[in-house]
Each structure stands twice: as C-alpha cells, then as structure tokens.
C-alpha cells in the first residue's frame, strides 16, 4: 500500500488536496485529475487509488473517483479488469444511491460508463450482473439534478 509519506508526486499532491482545510474546491480537483495525474501517476499506485475510493471519507472517495474516471478515459480493458479485480463495482453502485452526494453519483456513473465502454463483453456482463446497477440507474432518471441525469443517460446508452 502506498501512503502519503512515500516519494510519489501523485500521492503527495493527492494528500495535499485532501488535507487542505477550508472549502473543497471541485474545479481544482478536476484540474488535478486532468493535468497532474497524466504527468505523475504510475500504475503501481492503483491500489492507493482504490483504497481512497473505498474509504468512508467524502473527499477521498470523490478525489479517487475523479482520478479513476480520468484514467479510464485513456485506459483499456486491462485497466477495467484491475478495477473489477479490486471489487469496486459494489462501491460504485453504492455511490449512485447517495442522493446527498450528486458529485459521487455523477462521477460514479461516468466511471461505470467507461468500464462498460472500454471493457470486454465478459467484463460488461459482469458489471451488469451486480443487478442493483439497473435499479439505481432507473431510480436516478427521476433526479432533479441535470448533471446526474446526463451522466446516468450516458450509462444507460
């Protein structure tokens, strides 16, 4: 497991965003995922990212999810398999059910969309087989949050 004290630039910067006090800055978070992640992230750090997504802390969950979403944008079926092997699908589905956290709903829907679009047939079937994903998506079609609705519509398509 990688921790914040190791020399990884990615892990240090991730930690600096999490530990900053004050208002949680979503724009800075997305900028980090797009820019810093591309330059410093190493595949060996995936377990760290998976650990953060599986935490019970909103900031860690959200930042980990945004980073994973960014990685999946350029990833392939081997990255999809790593996500599946980490048993993150149930956690991603649970994010869809958190009505008080539209940021988690949006990013989870996008991650699930990327898993489905980049995965093999078997991987896609495995994601769907969790069953609750369909129930969660249908429920979210009634949301008042347009960004959540857009993300869920892409997941359905």
C-alpha positions in Angstrom: 0.0 0.0 0.0 1.3 3.4 -0.9 0.9 6.1 1.7 1.3 9.9 1.8 4.8 9.8 3.2 6.3 8.0 0.2 8.0 9.9 -2.5 5.3 9.6 -5.2 4.5 13.0 -6.5 0.9 11.9 -7.3 0.3 10.6 -3.8 1.8 13.7 -2.2 -0.3 16.0 -4.3 -3.4 13.9 -3.7 -2.8 14.2 0.1 -2.3 17.9 -0.1 -5.7 18.4 -1.7 -7.4 16.1 0.9 -5.7 17.7 3.9 -6.3 21.3 2.9 -8.7 23.0 5.3 -11.4 25.3 4.0 -13.8 25.0 1.1 -13.4 21.9 -1.0 -12.6 23.1 -4.5 -14.1 21.0 -7.2 -12.5 22.9 -10.1 -9.1 22.4 -8.6 -9.9 18.7 -8.1 -10.8 18.2 -11.8 -7.8 20.3 -12.9 -5.6 18.0 -10.8 -7.1 14.9 -12.4 -6.6 16.2 -15.9 -3.1 17.7 -15.6 -1.1 16.3 -12.6 -2.5 12.8 -12.9 -1.2 12.5 -16.5 2.3 13.6 -15.6 2.8 11.7 -12.3 0.5 8.7 -11.9 2.1 5.3 -12.1 0.1 2.1 -12.5 1.6 0.8 -9.2 -0.4 3.5 -7.5 -3.7 1.9 -8.5 -4.1 0.2 -5.1 -3.8 3.5 -3.4 -6.5 5.0 -5.6 -8.7 2.0 -5.0 -8.2 2.4 -1.2 -9.2 6.0 -1.4 -12.4 5.2 -3.3 -13.2 2.6 -0.7 -12.7 4.9 2.3 -15.6 6.4 4.2 -14.4 10.0 3.7 -16.2 12.0 1.1 -13.1 13.9 -0.1 -11.1 10.8 -0.5 -13.9 9.0 -2.3 -14.6 11.8 -4.6 -11.0 12.6 -5.5 -10.2 8.9 -6.0 -13.3 8.6 -8.3 -12.4 11.7 -10.3 -8.8 10.3 -10.8 -10.1 6.9 -11.8 -12.6 8.5 -14.2 -9.7 10.4 -15.8 -7.5 7.2 -16.1 -10.3 5.3 -17.6 -10.7 7.9 -20.3 -7.4 6.7 -21.8 -7.4 3.2 -20.4 -8.2 -0.1 -21.9 -9.8 -3.5 -20.9 -6.7 -4.4 -18.7 -7.4 -1.3 -16.6 -11.1 -2.3 -16.5 -10.1 -5.7 -15.2 -7.9 -4.1 -12.5 -11.0 -2.1 -11.3 -13.1 -5.3 -11.3 -10.4 -7.3 -9.5 -10.4 -4.6 -6.8 -14.1 -5.3 -6.3 -15.0 -1.7 -6.7 -18.3 -2.3 -8.6 -20.5 -2.6 -5.4 -18.9 0.6 -4.1 -19.5 2.5 -7.4 -23.1 1.3 -7.3 -23.5 2.5 -3.7 -22.4 5.9 -4.8 -25.3 6.0 -7.3 -27.6 5.6 -4.3 -26.2 8.6 -2.3 -28.7 11.3 -3.1 -26.9 13.7 -0.8 -23.8 13.5 -2.9 -24.5 14.3 -6.6 -20.7 14.6 -7.2 -20.3 11.0 -6.3 -23.4 10.0 -8.3 -22.1 11.8 -11.4 -18.5 10.5 -11.2 -19.6 7.0 -10.4 -22.0 7.0 -13.4 -19.2 8.2 -15.6 -16.8 5.5 -14.2 -19.4 2.8 -14.8 -19.9 4.2 -18.3 -16.2 4.0 -19.0 -16.0 0.5 -17.6 -18.8 -0.6 -19.9 -17.4 1.2 -23.0 -13.8 0.1 -22.6 -14.5 -3.4 -21.2 -14.7 -6.7 -23.0 -18.1 -8.4 -23.4 -17.4 -10.6 -20.3 -16.5 -7.5 -18.2 -19.6 -5.6 -19.3 -21.8 -8.6 -18.4 -20.0 -8.9 -15.0 -20.8 -5.2 -14.2 -24.5 -5.7 -15.2 -24.7 -8.9 -13.2 -24.4 -6.9 -10.0 -28.1 -6.3 -10.6 -28.6 -3.3 -8.4 -27.0 -1.1 -11.0 -30.1 -1.2 -13.2 -32.3 -0.4 -10.3 -30.1 2.5 -9.3 -30.0 3.9 -12.8 -33.7 3.8 -13.2 -34.2 5.5 -9.9 -31.8 8.3 -10.9 -33.8 9.0 -14.0 -36.2 10.9 -11.6 -33.5 13.1 -10.2 -33.8 16.9 -10.3 -30.0 17.3 -10.8 -29.4 17.8 -14.6 -25.7 16.7 -14.3 -26.6 13.5 -12.6 -29.3 12.9 -15.2 -26.8 13.4 -18.1 -24.3 11.0 -16.6 -27.0 8.3 -16.0 -28.3 8.7 -19.5 -24.8 8.1 -20.9 -24.5 5.0 -18.7 -27.8 3.7 -20.0 -26.9 4.3 -23.6 
